[in-house]
């Protein structure tokens, strides 16, 4: 009986030690953002969305990255990803984007890669990364531990030429209505004075 109690106590200590090791990544975190330089889009255009590491805390950088791409596939078609240098390679590129650094220093901050999409419909939409995991030899972040964000970007100007076309039409219409109003006043004043 005493032997069984010792085994149970040793097992509990082992489990507690193991669990505290799993939580040793406390203080490690990463902040990501999605960015694009394109101001407007129309059907048939290609959109480039850059994934940026804005901040890493508690470890020296990443050499492996994976994230689930979430977007409306009726509005956008995923084409592929471009890595920032030949040191990185795209290992998986279907539902998830999976990147691995082959050599060189781990990435601590800056542009990670570019996601490329083709616009299928002229309609606003959102692109988001979920289930983000990233690591290197001395640290890691996992979406399940909520120590990495799920960035998104709103592409609201698709098919609208940045709204410039609509503003131009409104200004032209207002100008024409103004001219018609002036002409009507002139004609009415001329008839009244004669």
N, C-alpha and C positions, 0 to 999 in steps of 0.2 A: 504494500500500500504506500509506504514512504517513497519507494522508488517511482511509483506512478505519479505522486505529487511532485517530486523533483523534476520529472520529465515534463509535466504540465507547466510548472514554473519556468523552466528553461525555454520551453516553446513560446510562452507568453512574452518573455524577455526578448527572444529572437524576433517575434512578430513586431513588437513595439520598436525595436532597433531598426528593423527593416522599414517600417512605416515612417519613422523619423528621417531615414535616409531619403525616401521618396520625396518628402517635403523639404529637403535641403535646398531645393531650387528657389526657396522663398527669397524675394528680393530681385529675382531675375524677371525682366520684362522687355517687351519690344513694342514699339509704336510704328505703324505703317500708314501710308497714304497712297491714294491713286491720283494721278495727275494727267492732264492732256493739254496740248497746245492748240488743238483744233477749236475754233470758235463756232463753226456751224457745219452742218452735215446735210447731205441729201442721199436718197436711195442710190446705191452703187458706190458711194465713197468708202474709203478705208479709214478707220479710226484707230489711232495708236493711244493706248493707255499705259502709262509708266507706273510700275510698282516701286515705291520709294521706302527705304528704311529711314525713318525720321529719328529714331532713338533706340538704343539698346542699353539696358541697365543690368549690372550684375554678372556679365560675362563679356568676352572679348570680340564677339562678332558671330556671324553664321557662315557655314559652309554647306548647309543643306536646307532647303525650303520646300514646303508643300502647302497648297491652298486649293480649296474648291472654288471654281469660278461660277458665280451666279448671275445670270442675265436672261433676258427674254429672247429666246431663239427664234421668235417670229419677227423680231425687230432687228436683231444682230446675228451674224454668223461668225463664229470664232474661226480665225484663219490660222493662228499660230503665235509663237512667242520668239522674240529676239533677245538673246542674252547680252550682257554689257561687255563681255570680253571672251576671248577664247579660253580663259581659265574656267569658265562656267559652261555647263552643258544642260540641255533640256532632256531629262530622263523620262518624264511622262508628260503628256500634253493632251489629255482628253477631257474628262470632267474636271480633273485636278491638274494643276500645273505643278510639276515636280522638277526642281533645279538642284544641281550638285556642283560644288566647286572642285575642280580637278587639281589645282595647284595654286600656290601663292597665298597671300594673307587672307584671312577671313574678312568678310565685309561687315563693317561696323555701322556705316551710315552712307546714304546716297542711293542712287538708282540701282535697282536689282535687275529688272528686265522690262521689256515692253510687250504688252499683249496687243494683238492685232485683230480687229473685227471688221467685217464688211456690213454696211448698213443695208438692210433689206427693205425696210419701210420708213417713211418720213414721219417718225413719231418719237417723242421724248421717252427716255428709259433710264434705268439705273444698272450699273455694273458693280458687283460687290464681291469681295473675297471672304469666304467663311472657312471654318475648320482649319485655321492657319497653324502650322507647326514649323518650327525652325530650330536648328541646333548647330553646335560644333563640339569640340572635345571637352570644353570646360563649362558648358551651359546649354540650356534649352528653354524654349517656350512652347506651350501647348494650349490650344484653344479650350480644352477641357479644364485646364487650371485657371483660365480667365486671366492670363498674364500677357496676352497679346490681343490687340483689337481686330475687328473685322471691318476694314475700310470699305467705303463705297464712294462712287462718283455719279452725280446726276448729269445725264446727257439730255438736257431739256431743249436744246436748240436744234435738234435733228429736223431737217427739212424746212427750217424757218430762216435760213441765211442770217442767223443771229438776230432775227426780228427786224432787220434793216429794210427788207422788202415791204413789210406791212406798214412800217412807219412812213416810208416813201409814198405808198399808196394813199395813206391817210392825209399826208401833207398836200399831195397833188389834188386830192378830192376837196380838201378845205380851200385850197387856192382857187379851184374852178368855181366852187360855190360862192366864194368871196367876189370873184369877177362877175358872176351872174347877178349877185345882189347889187353891186355897184352899177351895172348896166341897167337894171330895173329901176333903181333910184334915179338915174340920169334921165331915162325915158319918161318916168312919172313926173319929175320936176320940169322937164321941157314942155310936156302937155299942159301942166298946171299954169306955167308962166305964159303960155301962148293963148 
